[in-house]
Amino acid sequence: MESLVYIALFAPFVGSLFAGLFFARSPKNIIVGIVNPALIGLSLLASIILAFYVAEHGAVHVTMMDWISAGSLHIPFGFIVDKVSVTMMIVVTTVSTVVHVYSNGYMDHDKSFNRFFSYLSAFVFSMMILVMSDNFAGLFIGWEGVGVCSWLLIGFWYHKKDVTPDINPAISPSYAANEAFIMNRIADLGMLVGIFLIYWNVGSLQYDVVFKALPHLTDGILVAIAIGLFIGAMGKSAQFPLHTWLTDAMEGPTPVSALIHAATMVTAGVFLVIRANPLFGMEAVQGVSYFIAALGTFVAFYAASMALVNRDLKRIIAYSTLSQLGYMFAAAGLGAYWIALFHLAAHAFFKALLFLGAGNVMHAMDDELDLFKMGGLKKAMRGTYIYMGVASLALAGLPPLAGYFSKDAIIETAFNEGTLVLWGMLVFTAGLTAFYSFRQVFLTFEGEERYKLFGFHPHEMYKYVLIAMSPLAILAVVAGWFQGSFHEFIITLLPEYEMSHHTHHLAGKLGLIVLAFAITGIVIAYFKYARRGEKAFKQDEKVENGFIYKLLINQYYVPDFYVEFIVKPYKAISEKFWAIDKAVVDGTVDMIAKVIYTTGDKTRTIQNGNLSSYLNWMGAGTLLLILAAAVVAVMS
Amino acid sequence: MEHILSILIFFPLLAGILGFVVDKEVAKAYGISVAAVEFLLSLWLWASFDTNYAGMQFNEFAPIISQFGISYNLGVDGISLFIVLMSTLITLLGIILLDEDKIANMKNMIISLLFLEMTMVGVFLSLDAIIFYLFWELSLVPMLYIIGAWGGPTRVYAAVKFFLYTFAGSLVMLVGLLAIAYLYHLEAGVWTFNLLDWYQLDLSVGLQFWLFLALFAGFAIKVPMFPFHTWLPHAHGQAPTIGSVILAAVLLKMGTYGFVRFSLPLFPDASVEMIPFIVVLSIIMVIYTAMVAFAQKDMKQVIAYSSVSHMGIIMIGVFAMNAEGLGGSIFLMLSHGIVSGALFMLVGVIYERTGTKTMSEFGGLASIMPVYATVFGIMLMASVGLPLTIGFVGEFLVLLGFYEVSPIATILAGTTIIIGSVYMLSLFKKSFFGPVTNEKNRGLKDLNVRELTALLPLVAIVVWLGVYPKPVLGPIDKSVKQLLVNMEYKARTQKAKDTIISMQLAKEEK
């Protein structure tokens, strides 16, 4: 089994090196397009076999070699494949395989085709390290690794120039990439502090050792560790207030958005909380956990509200990702770790599908993203319409699709915990989710064919790409049906979470409430955006000038706030410091030098070679000495 | 090879003297071969180094002026071994990178570099305070010449500033060293400048304090610690590429090495007392210079200020008083040498092609010079401390180690991972991303064989020691633990004993 672990882990790495070293400078090479997806597929296969093995025989633990040893710190490259990590491995590799195949079609005409595959595979490798590591430092390797790959891929089209925020809120791909990297680094500092605390209080960073030692730590330390780790999670999973990078990250190619900024990397924070459930589940850190749930719920609503008005095809999906991450955190914070993980997996499938569908639309519409320039695309793109429709139904949580099971379980958890405010917000957000999802679908595919005005000639995506997307479509439909067996599989590792009798009793009615909200959302979206002719959708000036619309479309002015109160002052202070460095710090040094030099220059006149002036000086000196002697004599 | 250390020091000197009679045309080839032999010798030293022994090895001892206890006294341990290796490697690669068409009077350059190499290796191998001081001061001369002869427009100002500033500090240090010898004489009745003898000297806390400050003057200016850092941007701004490479990679390390070799073991109590003072200065270094780096318009100045910022992290590690932090800071000295050396080389590459270092003149270089951009990108990632690059190991260990001393200070210093990426990524974006803004840059050639030969070994090291630091970290760790044990044993005050965490204590606890 050990070799399977290494195959699952290193196959993507081999792919990355293969594309990066041999084909980096050559034009598009179809071999890369075949070998790389095949290697990711191999990793998927190994993960599936491992899953069966793990289900039967328990976790596989391998230690490859030592990494860092200093003082009493020992960090190995160790990997653990247990039920949690194997679930993540399968999710990651499944979506990755589809996205790799898909990229063959999407990046067809890109001159950096090979480079793209190299980065994409490197990302998968980093993600596998992240989920498979058996210690916090190893997790941090993957954590930073996915960060760099995300930086490379958001900025993939680095040659684009910066524009003002009113043309493109993300300014440019390279700007968005830097923003993502730096914002994540802010969170990483929190995570590092968590790691340091663990080390100095436990003496090890291995999960098993740390989790065993937790009961011996004081409450204060536990809370501090939990806060540190969660700050890290907030960055990677783009929770408020570190969320702005995620929507700007949409500057990356769409397969990247699907894989990294929807299905896998952004769920790393949720994964961390699930992985560290022995910590977050402790009595002492209930405060932190409740905060996680509350923040998650807030983000779920907050992001959904911004998605309501946005016109950008990809940004809407990005907001919806944010919102769904909020749902996952809500579940994890409330102690329903397995439900969080289940939603994580289900979400990965239907969200990746949704993004890839959006990619098809962009491919058809010459990279146009404005929904108001689309409409009525269903004729030209039937397959994509079906995919995006299915994905949106799943996202909206309609039975019997995946989202219905996973999201409903989270909402039910909130009810079960008695946190009715959270419950109410989550239910309401479910309605918003259904509305904005179908607003997007209808604006794209139904209604008047507005694209004709702008001279687009949409065409359906290549057939093989559509076929490659089908596994995700199937999973988006059926994933929920396996809730029972997944529960059975995972529960030996994650803490059980069961609904109380009371909740169980009401489960049917609760589900109906959520469903009612969702269907209402869809129906409103239909009447507003899907109809043709007289009742077709038109832009409404009055709404668009309203306060709420302005607030939402400007993302609650949070990005502006960051620019005004962080970016600009930072620049200004930096300039000021530089001026101080030159004028004061260096100036002092130069002044000292100058004083010494001028003193020397001035006193040089004493030695001018003129004998009579020498005599004068001598006389003056003698007089001075006699005076001094006299004074001393009188004094004593 | 009993006298390997002497050979390591004097081979470059002899070769440098011989260099005067070497034909001008083959000067560079001569330089490469000498530096290569020197590097191989240092590799041989590593190969025959006993990694299980923490103390000084390959000792050489010969009295010079016995009535004053001045002797020719050499030795190497896990702390100095790799700094020597890095010095010889960087010298070799730096010479390889020299462009014969661009550098007038190559012969003088090679001779200066070989002299410089002697002084660098000498500083790190000396165990006699006087010999150490000699090499320390001698290292200024070739560098003064390199900046003054091959530098930019205001090279004379920069070179003189560099020389006088560091020299002034060194003189105070010399007074300190003489005072230690005098105190030793008072106590033991004999004169000695042998550092290993000095380690036995038991000084009152008050004396330790003043002597610490005297040595601090010399070391801190060299590091350079805030507010004594302003000679560095001038020196880097004017120095030719090779000068900057060696200055950043090796010469700055003399300062931090001095703290490790002299201040810590000689004055354990004062060192502990001075932690707050040092840490405040270091945190200012880390944050303030990182922000100044962000404000720069000139690519080389960004790297220069980033050097100061990173040296701040090293200083914090030196005063962490535990094996994680101190070991990490020594590893960080090496990794900073490799990475900043490589970055200065990379800036030199573009400067040679375009004659400018101003970032606004570039833009979109990634499209024109993809290999160059890739190598730069790797070094950038190492500079911001990405795991699995060399930059992570040291930085992580330093911050981890110092967390035990002060969580708040660690968090403040830890902002380096944020603001470090701010200035590096913005440098990268301005120079490499976006459309090609300067039409003159369109025809730029990517890295050639000469440049790749100099840079690829560094890339390999960045990855190798990032993934598998053990061969280097192991011996460092051993010697560092020994140092801490000695410090703790020697410390007079209970506070110092409590702060210094040697492994012995940890063992007792278990």
Interface residues (C-beta under 8 A of the other chain):
Chain A: A24 R25 M65 D66 W67 I68 S69 A70 G71 S72 L73 A137 F140 I141 E144 G145 V148 G155 Y158 H159 K160 K161 D162 S172 S174 Y175 N178 F181 I182 R185 I186 D188 L189 L192 V193 I195 F196 L197 Y199 W200 Y570 K571 I573 S574 E575 F577 W578 D581 V585 D586 T588 V589 A593
Chain B: K161 L164 Y165 F226 P227 H229 T230 W231 H234 Y288 M291 V292 F294 A295 Q296 N322 A323 E324 G327 G328 F331 G364 A366 S367 P370 V371 T374 M381 V384 L386 P387 L388 F392 V393 F396 L397 L399 L400 G401 Y403 E404 P407 T410 I411 G414 T415 I417 I418 S421 V422 L425 S426 K429 F432 F433 G434 P435 V436 V467 Y468 P469 K470 L473 G474 I476 D477 K481 M503 A506
